[in-house]
Amino acid sequence: MSKMRYIILQHESSLEFIEMPSDYAYQLSALNLRLNKEVSKLTAEEVPVLPLAIAECDSLELLQETSKIEGGLDYLNRLEQSFASIQEKSYPLISLLTEIRALQAQLEQWYEEEA
């Protein structure tokens, strides 16, 4: 199995922990930072509140039983669904969705090759 990396996201006062293949972790962090930069330009009424990537690490041991590690593909699927449901008319939302779906497709292929 390939080496995994962890992205720590801050969502208001809570943290989310996302497990990604090392080769794709940076892409998720960069995507998160770009989405956070662009989400303020959306004019739709129902815009998702995004967590902010605050750290990456090679190993992670959670000490709180209530904390969970979410798989990168599960996170990207959830992210894609939240952006696909936005009813945007002014801002070119399709470019953001394309970036999310591109990483999603890369990860799906990675998991298929690893299986």
N, C-alpha and C positions, 0 to 999 in steps of 0.2 A: 504494500500500500504506500502511496506517495505521502510525503510529508505535508502536514496540515499547518495552517497558520490561523490565528484568531484575530478578529477585528472587534474592538470594543466600541459600542455605540452608546451615546448618552441620549436618553429620551426623557426630557424634562428632569425629574429627580431620580430616574431609574436607569439602570444599565442593561444593555443587550449584548450578548456574546455570540458572535457568528463564526462558525468554523468553515474555513475555505481551504482548498488546495493551495499550497504555497505560491504556485505560479499565477494564481488568479486573485490573491488577497489584495495586492496593490490596486488592481482594477476595481475591486469593490470599494475600496477606500476612496479612490479618485472619483468613481461614479457618485458615491454618497456626497462628497464635497461639491461636485458639480450640481447635483440635484438640489442641495441646500442653497446654492447660489441662485439657481434659476427658479425655484419654487415661489419666490416672492414676486416674480413677474407674471404669475398666472392670475387670471382675472375671474376664474370660476368661483362659485360660492363654496363648494365642497372640495377644498384642497387638503390633502393629507398632511399631518404634522410629522415631519421627518426627524429621526434621531440624527445626531451628528457623530461622525467617526472621530474618536478622540485618541485611539491607540491601536497598534498592532503588536502581536507578540507571537513567539514560536511555541510556547507552551502555556497552558492555562490550567490551574487547579482551582475549582470553585469551592469555597468554604461555607457557603450558605446553601442549605438544602432547597431553598426556594428559587435559587438561581439555576437557569438552564442554558445549555449551549444549543443554539439553533443551527441546523445545517445551512450552508450557503445557498443551495438550490431552493430549499424551503423559503428562506428569506427573500430571494429574488422572485419567486413565484408570488409571494405575498405583496412585494413591492410593485410588481407588474400589475397585479389586480387592482391595487389602490390607484395607480396612475391611469389604468385603462378605464376606470369608472369616472374620471374627471370629465365634466362637460365644459370643455374649454373652447372658446370661440375666437379669441384674439391672439393668444400666444401659440406659436407652433409646437404644440405638445408632442406631436409625432416624433420630433427629433429626440426628446427625452425618452419616449417609449422605445424608440429604436435602439438607443444605448443600453437600456435595461434588457431588452430582448436579445441583443447581441451577446451580452455577458451570460444571460440565461442559457442561450443555445451553446455557448462554449462550455459551460459547466455541465449541461446535459451530455454533451459529447464526451467530456472528461470522465463522467461517472460510467458511461457505457463502456469506454475503453478500460476502465479499472475493474469492471465486473467480470 
